[in-house]
Amino acid sequence: MFRWIKKEVEFSLGTNFQDLIYPEIAYNYFEKERNKYKNVSSEESLLLSNNTNEVQNWLKFKIKLSTIELYKKNQFKFPMDLALTYHTITSGINTANYNRIDLDFRLYF
């Protein structure tokens, strides 16, 4: 049997401009304890759980264009969200070091 425990915390700051543009910056801390195995011997458990703990510190920069509030005021024809997000790992333990860019488009009807 396998079990792992994780902890995650995120802090973010954001605002909006004219109910259309929503910039945001966020910091995310993620921690996973080393894996714990049951129904195996203690030696096997130590070998299997070696270097399975993980820590990640992320920074996230996001800019979102949203027409939802404008749609509610009858100032735009359809509600949608378009977001561009840049994620980067600033430091970590037992994790890959990479950057990621996400583009999200949501159309509501």
Secondary structure, DSSP 4 states (H G I P E B T S, - for coil): -EE--EEEEEEEEE--BTTTEEEEEEEEEEEEPPPEE-SS-HHHHHHHHTT--EEEEEEEEEEEEE-HHHHHTTSSSS-EEEEEEEEEEEEEESS---EEEEEEEEE--
